[in-house]
Amino acid sequence: MTFNIKTIKMRNIIVVCTFLGGILMTGCNKNLLDTKPDYKYTEGNFWDSESAAENALTGCYAVLRYAGVYGGDATPLWEEAASPNAYDYDNTLGFNSIAEGEQSSSTGGIISSRWLHCYQGIGRCNTFLKKVKGVSMDDDLKSRMEGEAYFLRAVFYFMLETYWGDVPLILDAPDLESQGKLPRTPREEVVQQVLKDLNLAAATLPQKYSGVDIGRATQGAALALKAKVLLFEASPLYNPDNDGQRWETAAEACEQVIAMAPEAGYALYPNYRNLFLPENENNTEVIFDVQFVYPDEGNSFDLIDRQYNTNAPLQGLLDAYEMKNGLPIDDSRSGYDPAHPYLNRDPRLYATVVYPGDTYMGGTVSADRFAITGYGLEKYSLYTGAAAASNIANLGKGQSYTNYIVLRYADILLMYAEAKNEYDPSNASIRNNVNMVRERSGMPDIPQGLSQDEMRDVIRHERRIEFAGEGYYYNDIRRWKTAEQEMNAQIKTWQNKVIETRHFNVARDYWWPVPIHQRDLNPNLDQNPNY
């Protein structure tokens, strides 16, 4: 029996597990068990059908759509505002507090919800992995579903250790008495468990699905996340001694995904703008995404982009886009004209940002259309230029349905180039991979003969531009340990008016504070330094 994880109604999900709680199961599916009460489920009578196991696994996926992870109204879009790319004037979920260096254990918002929701996801995965063993069902299907749960548990733990470092490592079903007072586990041990889970997932998951199962975790998703974990481990924040072996291991993990691309169907999607439209979701570039559907489980990406503008692009991001000829705007040979600043720029600018004088939703953009910085975000929105006329309905809260892409093939190509450049800088594949990403958008090849340092700068620039608006850049500048340079700066509007001066404390801000509520519940949770 299969089901579509994108369309199943989450009110039928009956497994609710939290980090500090037990298991409460309720439901009303009258067709699930016809020999037992149909108005109530308990731990004892739930886990005895394949259908129940499938519902429980769907509950594990559902946490990806929670506000602390990749869901809510627009969490991954707002995360961009914690970086030099965007500004959230409303401080939604506390992302602007993080950008200002004013976060604390009592900030709440994303700092509280990310910890809580990741552990809820872990609890559900742990419960599933324990209970599914006793369910009578096809062995191959059971093995595949276990692989999905291992992958999802790795996603949640990777997120936790990325932001907090040491976190309690829990591999059993939720139990308050045994887990409620656990101390934080060293980050390195958590990472090893993440890699173990991803290896288990990769060994059991298929390369692709068809029909209603499209959107589930695949072997490629497990290997791609493994590559990202290893890349983070090799980066300066985690690898201050620049151990070349770590970079080589990360590159090898990327090579596994690249090698399987023809059979798995991975390739750069030919149109950069259309990559992020719902009619093209689950395309060749998507390795793993979070599935949204309206009216059951939508997001508010269009509302945030079109109206609230709480992920407003900053002038610093616009200045980072090269000219169409591949030269930066401050190069006298580039042809940049300050009187026409948006003319002949990298085409990804036009697919990502809405600017004064642009065409948007069938009309010309006035200087006050996006009053916060002068710019709006077009990516992850249905709304675009002349092709998206004004008769398109103004989608409201929870009515958008564009999937959020967690892992895409362009990321693999650039991660491979980054890792390879650190230990084998003369390898031709580095330049080739970067050029593949640029050429897809109509940009010229990068120059030949670049030094290792020059290539590093090119790759970092390319990541900023390719993934602008997607919420990647905040963690990139953290793992590169460049946040202390990039975040201690003024941010500006399209007219170069200063909005505020941001601050980043190098002795503290590379890690988030443990939420005060979690420490109240568990006094054995040590706080990160200088909070």
C-alpha positions in Angstrom: 0.0 0.0 0.0 1.3 3.5 -0.9 0.2 7.0 -0.2 1.1 10.5 -1.3 3.0 12.2 1.4 2.1 15.5 -0.2 -1.7 15.1 -0.2 -2.5 13.0 2.9 -4.4 15.1 5.4 -2.3 15.7 8.5 -5.3 15.6 10.8 -5.1 11.9 10.5 -1.6 11.7 11.7 -1.8 10.1 15.1 1.8 9.9 16.3 2.8 12.8 18.4 6.2 12.5 20.1 8.2 15.3 21.8 11.7 15.5 23.2 10.5 15.8 26.8 7.1 14.0 26.5 5.7 10.6 26.1 3.4 9.4 23.3 -0.2 10.5 22.9 -2.2 8.9 20.2 -5.7 9.9 19.0 -7.4 9.4 15.7 -10.7 8.8 13.9 -9.9 6.6 10.9 -12.8 4.1 10.9 -11.3 2.0 8.2 -8.0 1.3 9.9 -9.0 -1.4 12.3 -12.4 -2.9 12.1 -12.1 -5.2 15.2 -11.2 -2.5 17.8 -12.7 0.8 19.0 -12.7 3.3 16.1 -12.7 6.4 18.3 -9.4 6.0 20.2 -5.9 4.6 19.6 -3.4 3.6 22.2 0.2 2.5 22.0 -1.0 -1.1 22.3 -3.6 -1.2 19.5 -2.1 1.2 17.0 1.0 -0.6 15.7 -0.5 -3.7 14.1 -1.1 -2.7 10.4 0.9 -1.5 7.4 -1.5 1.4 7.1 -0.7 2.5 10.7 3.1 2.4 9.9 2.6 4.5 6.8 0.6 7.1 8.8 3.3 7.2 11.5 6.0 7.7 8.9 4.0 10.5 7.4 4.0 12.0 10.8 7.8 12.0 10.7 7.8 13.9 7.3 5.2 16.3 8.6 7.6 17.9 11.1 9.6 19.3 8.1 6.7 21.7 7.6 6.8 23.0 11.2 7.9 26.6 11.7 11.1 25.6 13.4 12.3 23.6 10.4 11.3 24.4 6.8 7.6 25.3 7.2 5.4 27.8 9.0 4.6 30.7 6.8 8.1 31.2 5.3 10.8 30.1 7.7 13.5 29.3 5.1 12.9 32.6 3.3 13.1 34.5 6.6 16.4 32.8 7.4 18.0 34.9 4.6 17.4 37.9 6.8 19.9 36.6 9.3 22.6 37.1 6.6 23.9 40.1 4.7 21.4 39.3 1.9 18.1 40.5 3.4 16.3 42.4 6.1 13.3 41.5 8.2 11.9 44.8 9.6 9.3 42.9 11.6 11.8 40.6 13.2 9.7 37.6 12.4 10.7 34.5 14.4 13.6 36.6 15.8 15.8 36.4 12.7 16.6 40.1 12.7 17.6 39.8 16.4 20.1 37.2 15.2 21.3 39.5 12.4 21.8 42.3 14.9 23.7 40.1 17.3 21.0 40.6 20.0 19.8 37.0 20.4 19.7 35.5 23.8 18.3 32.3 25.5 15.0 34.1 26.0 14.7 35.5 22.4 12.1 32.8 21.6 11.0 32.6 18.0 13.2 30.4 15.8 15.7 29.7 18.6 13.0 28.1 20.7 10.9 26.5 17.9 13.9 25.0 16.0 15.1 23.1 19.1 11.6 21.9 20.0 10.5 20.9 16.6 13.7 19.1 15.7 13.4 17.0 18.8 9.7 16.4 18.0 10.8 15.0 14.6 13.5 12.9 16.3 11.0 11.5 18.8 8.7 10.5 16.0 11.5 8.9 14.0 12.8 7.0 17.1 9.3 5.8 17.9 8.8 4.6 14.3 12.1 2.8 14.1 11.3 1.0 17.4 7.6 0.1 16.7 7.8 -0.8 13.0 9.9 -3.8 13.7 6.8 -5.6 15.1 4.5 -4.6 12.3 3.5 -7.5 9.9 4.2 -6.1 6.4 6.4 -6.7 3.3 10.0 -6.8 4.4 11.3 -4.8 1.5 8.7 -2.0 2.2 9.6 -2.1 5.9 13.3 -1.7 5.1 12.7 1.2 2.8 10.5 2.9 5.3 13.2 2.5 8.0 15.6 4.1 5.6 13.3 7.1 5.2 13.1 7.4 9.0 16.9 7.2 9.3 17.2 10.0 6.7 14.7 12.2 8.5 16.4 11.7 11.9 19.7 12.8 10.2 18.0 15.9 8.9 16.8 16.9 12.3 20.1 16.2 14.1 22.1 17.9 11.4 20.0 21.0 11.9 20.5 20.9 15.7 24.3 20.4 15.7 24.7 23.0 13.0 23.1 25.8 15.1 23.9 24.6 18.7 27.0 22.4 18.4 26.6 19.9 21.4 23.0 18.6 21.8 21.6 15.6 23.6 21.8 12.5 21.4 18.7 10.4 21.9 18.1 7.3 19.8 15.3 5.7 21.8 11.6 6.4 21.8 10.6 9.4 24.0 10.7 8.7 27.7 10.7 11.6 30.1 12.2 9.7 33.1 15.3 8.5 31.2 15.8 11.4 28.8 14.5 14.5 30.6 17.8 15.2 32.3 20.3 14.2 29.7 23.3 16.5 29.2 24.5 17.8 25.8 26.4 15.2 23.7 29.6 16.4 22.1 28.9 17.6 18.6 31.4 15.2 17.0 29.4 12.3 18.4 26.2 13.7 17.0 27.8 14.1 13.6 29.0 10.5 13.6 25.4 9.3 14.3 24.1 11.5 11.5 26.6 9.9 9.1 25.7 6.5 10.4 22.0 7.2 9.8 22.7 8.5 6.3 24.7 5.4 5.4 21.9 3.2 6.6 19.4 5.2 4.6 21.5 5.1 1.4 21.8 1.4 1.7 18.1 0.8 1.7 16.5 3.6 -0.2 15.7 3.5 -4.0 17.2 6.0 -6.4 13.8 7.3 -7.5 10.1 6.8 -7.1 7.1 7.1 -9.3 3.5 8.0 -8.9 2.2 8.8 -5.5 5.6 8.1 -3.8 7.4 11.0 -5.5 8.8 13.3 -2.8 10.0 10.6 -0.4 13.7 10.4 0.6 15.9 8.7 -1.9 19.3 7.2 -2.0 20.5 10.4 -3.7 19.0 12.5 -0.9 20.9 10.5 1.7 24.2 10.8 -0.1 23.6 14.5 -0.9 23.0 15.3 2.8 26.0 13.2 3.7 28.1 15.3 1.4 26.8 18.5 3.0 27.5 17.2 6.5 31.0 16.3 5.5 31.5 19.7 3.7 30.5 21.5 6.9 32.9 19.3 8.9 35.8 20.3 6.5 35.0 24.0 6.7 36.9 26.5 8.8 34.4 26.7 11.7 34.7 22.9 12.3 38.1 22.4 10.8 40.4 25.3 11.9 43.5 23.3 11.1 42.4 22.8 7.5 42.8 19.1 7.5 43.0 18.2 3.8 41.6 14.7 4.4 38.3 16.2 5.5 38.0 18.1 2.3 38.8 15.0 0.3 36.2 13.0 2.1 33.6 15.7 1.4 34.5 15.7 -2.3 34.3 12.0 -2.5 30.8 12.1 -1.1 29.8 14.7 -3.7 31.3 12.5 -6.4 29.0 9.7 -5.4 26.0 11.8 -6.2 27.5 13.1 -9.4 28.3 9.6 -10.5 24.7 8.4 -9.9 23.2 11.4 -11.6 22.5 9.9 -15.0 20.7 6.9 -13.6 18.9 8.8 -10.8 17.9 11.5 -13.3 19.8 14.4 -11.7 20.7 17.4 -13.8 20.6 21.2 -13.7 17.1 22.4 -14.7 17.5 24.4 -17.9 15.5 27.5 -16.7 16.7 29.1 -13.4 13.5 31.1 -12.7 11.2 28.2 -13.5 13.0 25.9 -11.2 11.1 27.5 -8.3 7.6 27.4 -9.8 5.1 24.8 -8.5 4.4 23.4 -12.0 8.0 22.3 -12.2 8.5 20.9 -8.7 10.2 17.5 -8.3 12.2 18.3 -11.5 15.6 17.0 -12.4 17.5 19.4 -10.2 15.6 18.5 -7.0 17.2 15.9 -4.9 15.0 16.5 -1.8 12.3 19.0 -1.1 9.6 19.7 1.5 6.2 19.0 0.0 3.5 21.6 0.4 -0.1 21.4 -0.9 -3.1 23.8 -0.6 -5.4 23.6 1.3 -4.1 20.8 3.4 -0.5 21.9 4.1 0.4 25.1 2.5 2.9 27.9 3.2 2.8 31.7 2.8 5.7 32.2 0.4 3.7 34.3 -2.0 2.2 36.5 0.7 5.6 37.2 2.2 7.3 37.9 -1.1 4.4 40.0 -2.6 3.1 41.9 0.4 4.8 41.7 3.7 8.4 42.0 2.3 9.9 40.7 5.6 12.7 39.1 3.5 13.6 42.3 1.7 16.8 42.0 -0.3 19.6 44.5 0.6 21.7 46.7 -1.6 24.8 44.7 -0.7 23.2 41.6 -2.4 22.3 43.6 -5.5 25.9 44.9 -5.7 27.2 41.4 -5.6 25.6 40.4 -8.9 28.1 40.6 -11.7 27.5 42.2 -15.1 26.4 39.9 -17.9 30.0 39.9 -19.1 31.1 38.3 -15.9 32.9 41.3 -14.4 32.0 42.9 -11.0 30.3 46.2 -11.1 33.3 48.0 -9.5 35.6 46.9 -12.4 36.0 49.8 -14.8 35.8 47.5 -17.8 32.5 46.0 -16.8 30.3 48.6 -18.4 28.3 49.2 -15.3 26.2 52.4 -15.4 25.1 53.9 -12.0 22.3 55.7 -13.8 21.0 52.3 -15.0 22.2 50.0 -12.3 20.0 47.0 -13.3 21.0 46.9 -16.9 23.0 44.0 -18.3 23.4 42.2 -15.0 23.7 38.5 -14.2 20.3 37.0 -15.3 19.9 35.4 -11.9 19.3 38.9 -10.5 16.1 39.2 -12.7 14.9 35.8 -11.6 15.5 36.5 -7.9 14.9 40.2 -7.1 12.2 42.7 -7.9 13.7 46.2 -8.2 12.4 49.7 -9.0 11.5 50.0 -12.7 11.1 46.2 -13.0 8.0 44.6 -14.4 6.1 42.7 -11.7 2.7 41.1 -11.8 2.0 42.8 -15.1 3.0 46.3 -14.0 6.0 48.6 -13.6 7.5 48.6 -10.1 7.4 52.0 -8.4 10.1 53.2 -6.0 7.8 52.7 -3.1 6.3 49.3 -4.2 8.6 47.5 -1.7 9.1 50.4 0.7 11.5 48.6 3.2 14.6 48.4 1.0 13.2 49.2 -2.4 13.5 45.5 -3.3 11.3 42.5 -3.2 12.0 38.8 -3.6 10.7 37.0 -6.7 12.2 33.6 -6.1 9.8 31.1 -4.5 6.8 33.1 -5.6 4.3 32.6 -8.3 4.5 36.4 -9.0 6.9 37.5 -11.6 7.1 39.8 -14.6 4.8 40.5 -17.5 3.9 36.9 -17.8 2.2 37.0 -14.3 -0.6 39.4 -15.0 -2.4 41.2 -12.2 -5.4 38.9 -12.5 -3.5 36.2 -10.6 -5.2 35.8 -7.3 -3.5 37.3 -4.3 -2.6 34.2 -2.4 -3.0 34.7 1.4 -1.7 33.0 4.5 -1.2 29.3 4.1 -2.4 29.3 0.5 0.9 28.9 -1.3 2.1 25.4 -2.4 5.5 25.8 -3.9 7.8 23.1 -2.4 10.9 24.2 -0.6 14.1 22.7 -2.0 16.4 21.4 0.7 19.0 19.7 -1.6 19.4 20.5 -5.3 22.0 19.4 -7.8 23.6 22.8 -8.3 24.5 22.6 -4.6 26.3 19.3 -5.1 28.3 20.7 -8.0 29.4 23.8 -6.1 30.1 21.8 -2.9 32.3 19.5 -4.9 34.2 22.4 -6.5 34.7 24.0 -3.0 36.0 20.8 -1.4 38.2 19.9 -4.4 39.7 23.3 -4.5 40.9 23.0 -0.9 43.1 19.9 -1.5 43.6 19.5 -5.2 43.3 23.1 -6.6 44.7 22.3 -10.0 42.0 19.8 -10.9 40.1 20.9 -14.0 36.8 19.6 -12.6 36.6 22.5 -10.2 36.3 25.1 -13.0 34.1 22.8 -15.0 31.6 22.4 -12.2 31.4 26.2 -11.5 31.0 26.9 -15.2 28.1 24.4 -15.5 26.2 26.3 -12.8 27.0 29.7 -14.4 26.2 28.6 -18.0 22.8 27.4 -17.0 21.9 31.0 -16.3 23.6 32.5 -19.3 26.8 33.7 -17.5 30.2 33.3 -19.1 32.9 30.9 -17.9 35.2 32.0 -15.1 38.7 32.9 -16.1 41.4 30.2 -16.5 44.5 30.0 -14.4 43.0 31.2 -11.1 44.9 30.6 -7.9 43.5 28.6 -5.1 42.6 31.7 -3.2 41.0 33.3 -6.2 39.0 30.2 -7.0 37.8 30.1 -3.4 36.5 33.6 -3.7 34.8 32.7 -7.0 33.1 29.7 -5.5 31.9 31.6 -2.4 30.5 34.4 -4.7 28.8 31.8 -6.8 27.1 30.2 -3.8 25.8 33.6 -2.7 24.3 34.4 -6.1 23.0 31.0 -7.0 21.2 30.4 -3.7 20.2 34.0 -2.9 16.8 34.1 -1.2 16.9 30.4 -0.3 18.2 30.7 3.2 21.6 29.1 2.6 24.0 32.0 3.0 23.7 32.4 6.7 25.2 29.0 7.4 27.7 29.4 4.6 29.3 32.5 6.2 29.2 30.8 9.6 31.0 27.6 8.4 33.5 29.8 6.4 34.0 31.8 9.6 33.6 35.0 7.6 30.4 36.1 9.5 32.5 38.4 11.7 33.6 40.4 8.6 30.3 40.3 6.7 27.9 40.9 9.6 29.7 43.7 11.4 28.5 46.2 8.8 25.8 48.6 7.9 22.9 47.4 5.7 21.4 49.7 3.1 18.4 50.4 0.9 18.4 50.8 -2.9 19.2 54.5 -2.4 22.1 53.5 -0.1 20.4 54.8 2.9 21.6 53.1 6.1 18.9 51.0 7.8 21.0 49.9 10.8 24.5 48.7 11.8 24.6 45.1 12.5 26.9 43.4 15.1 28.5 40.0 15.3 30.3 38.8 18.4 33.0 36.4 17.3 33.3 34.9 20.8 29.6 34.1 20.9 27.5 34.4 17.8 28.8 31.4 15.7 26.5 29.3 17.9 22.9 29.9 19.1 22.0 30.0 22.8 20.2 27.0 24.3 16.6 28.2 24.9 15.9 29.2 28.5 12.7 27.1 28.6 14.7 23.9 27.7 17.2 24.7 30.5 14.4 25.3 32.9 13.1 21.8 32.1 16.5 20.2 32.1 19.2 21.9 34.3 21.8 19.6 32.9 21.8 21.5 29.6 24.9 23.7 29.7 24.7 27.0 27.9 26.9 28.0 25.0 29.8 30.4 25.8 29.1 34.0 26.5 25.3 33.8 26.6 
